[in-house]
C-alpha cells in the first residue's frame, strides 16, 4: 500500500471559519504535495501549483498527513496538475449546507480536487455515495 501526503491548513479569516464550522473540521483547506510543491484550489486563483512554504506561511495552523492509497504520490499530484488554471468552485462552498453534488470537471474546490486525483487513478477512498461531497474533514479523518 502506498501513502500520499496531504497538506491541511486553516486561517483566521471568515471563509476558513465558515468552512470549518459547516464541516465540523479543524481544517478548511487541503492540498496534495510532491516534494517541495503542492497543488491546491483556492478562491483567489483556482487550481495552481505552488511551493508548500507559500501555503504554510500564511496559515494559522497546518499539518502534513499521509493517506493510504492504491496509487502513488506522483500519480495523484500529476493528475491534479492537469487541472491547473481551472477556476475555484464557489458553488461547492455555497452548496455545503445543502450537500449538493460538487464534482464538475470545469472548476474545483480543494478537497474535491484532491479526491478526484485519487479517483482518476482508480484509487477512490470513499463509497460512491460520498464521492461528490468530500470535505477537508473527510480526507483528514482518513489519515487518522
Buried (B, 14 or more C-beta within 10 A) or exposed (E): EBEBBBBBBBBEEEEBBBBBEBBEBEBBBBBBBBEEBBBBBBBEEBBBBBEBEEBBEEBEEBBEBEBEBBBBBEBBBBBBBEBEEBEBBEEBBEBBEEEEEBBEEEBBBBBBBBBBBBBBBEBBBBEEEEBBBBBBBBBBEBBE
